[in-house]
């Protein structure tokens, strides 16, 4: 069984560098099996509508709670001063937990312009012990700069769409400047032809990796923390089996050539989630 290495967050806590994405999965047995395979980070959200299933999967697993890193996310309807605590307490009830390890603002919702007040409420949630670490998702550099200017506290994590088509070079630099870990959602380019690219197959043959494994190793080597999603045990087991191989500089350069700016999800400049 392979366990992902840990990365230190800017609050001194540690997080697995590769996790299990749960979007659109609602079978508790899948989550229990993922934990048995070696995953220790489970990433969910209120808007995924599967927190109860994730919680059941955790309850059905022999893995102890203190070995796990559970993430969930605040919906846009909970932005503001009072909503974050209400929403997190509801999430904890669904998960069957007394705290999460990481709580994220799911989207900045810039037109509502409440993400600064929301971040201040997140600081209180951390102080109350309802979450160990706090972070954001889909925040642009200007969003990060505002919350840090207002509070002096940088997010532990910024979870953004990131894959070889959209490597987020400037965003990763902005995150790094703040000591914030960039976490990758849709790291394998869901619903795109990314994994069919010949260059990934070629690199895979060189290292005896699948194209998906090549991409996930690329994420970890550029300093990102991917959370791939799969409901297929064979695939999600192989997604963990990447850490004994090192891509070389030529591999990284070839993968960089795949950049085309293609977004699969919403653009944080305009996307609103409630």
JOFENNOR-V165961 format. One record per backbone hydrogen bond with DSSP energy under -0.5 kcal/mol. NH is the residue of the N-H (numbers start at 1). CO is the residue of the C=O. If there is no record, write none. Layout:
nh:NH co:CO
nh:NH co:CO
//
This chain:
nh:2 co:37
nh:7 co:15
nh:9 co:13
nh:12 co:9
nh:15 co:7
nh:17 co:5
nh:19 co:226
nh:20 co:41
nh:21 co:19
nh:21 co:228
nh:22 co:43
nh:25 co:22
nh:28 co:26
nh:30 co:27
nh:31 co:27
nh:32 co:28
nh:33 co:29
nh:34 co:30
nh:35 co:31
nh:36 co:32
nh:37 co:33
nh:38 co:34
nh:38 co:35
nh:39 co:34
nh:42 co:40
nh:42 co:69
nh:43 co:20
nh:44 co:42
nh:44 co:71
nh:46 co:73
nh:48 co:45
nh:49 co:45
nh:49 co:46
nh:50 co:45
nh:54 co:50
nh:55 co:51
nh:56 co:52
nh:57 co:53
nh:58 co:54
nh:59 co:55
nh:60 co:56
nh:61 co:58
nh:67 co:64
nh:68 co:65
nh:69 co:40
nh:71 co:42
nh:72 co:102
nh:74 co:104
nh:78 co:75
nh:79 co:76
nh:80 co:114
nh:86 co:82
nh:87 co:83
nh:88 co:84
nh:89 co:85
nh:90 co:86
nh:91 co:87
nh:92 co:88
nh:93 co:89
nh:94 co:90
nh:95 co:91
nh:96 co:92
nh:97 co:92
nh:100 co:130
nh:101 co:70
nh:102 co:70
nh:103 co:133
nh:104 co:72
nh:105 co:135
nh:106 co:74
nh:106 co:104
nh:112 co:109
nh:113 co:109
nh:118 co:114
nh:119 co:115
nh:120 co:116
nh:121 co:117
nh:122 co:118
nh:123 co:119
nh:124 co:120
nh:125 co:121
nh:126 co:122
nh:127 co:123
nh:128 co:124
nh:129 co:126
nh:130 co:125
nh:131 co:125
nh:132 co:100
nh:133 co:101
nh:135 co:103
nh:136 co:157
nh:137 co:105
nh:138 co:159
nh:143 co:140
nh:144 co:140
nh:145 co:141
nh:146 co:142
nh:147 co:143
nh:148 co:144
nh:149 co:145
nh:150 co:146
nh:151 co:147
nh:152 co:148
nh:154 co:152
nh:156 co:134
nh:158 co:181
nh:159 co:136
nh:160 co:158
nh:160 co:183
nh:162 co:185
nh:163 co:166
nh:166 co:163
nh:172 co:168
nh:173 co:169
nh:174 co:170
nh:175 co:171
nh:176 co:172
nh:177 co:173
nh:178 co:174
nh:178 co:175
nh:179 co:176
nh:180 co:175
nh:181 co:156
nh:183 co:158
nh:183 co:181
nh:184 co:225
nh:185 co:160
nh:185 co:183
nh:189 co:186
nh:192 co:189
nh:196 co:193
nh:197 co:194
nh:200 co:197
nh:201 co:197
nh:202 co:198
nh:203 co:199
nh:204 co:200
nh:205 co:201
nh:206 co:202
nh:207 co:203
nh:208 co:204
nh:209 co:204
nh:214 co:210
nh:215 co:211
nh:216 co:212
nh:217 co:213
nh:218 co:214
nh:219 co:215
nh:220 co:216
nh:221 co:217
nh:222 co:218
nh:223 co:220
nh:224 co:219
nh:225 co:182
nh:226 co:224
nh:227 co:184
nh:233 co:231
nh:235 co:232
nh:236 co:232
nh:237 co:233
nh:238 co:234
nh:239 co:235
nh:240 co:236
nh:240 co:237
nh:241 co:237
nh:241 co:238
nh:242 co:240
nh:243 co:240
nh:245 co:242
nh:247 co:245
nh:252 co:248
nh:253 co:249
nh:254 co:250
nh:255 co:251
nh:256 co:252
nh:257 co:253
nh:257 co:254
nh:258 co:255
nh:259 co:256
nh:260 co:165
nh:261 co:165
nh:268 co:266
nh:270 co:267
nh:271 co:267
//
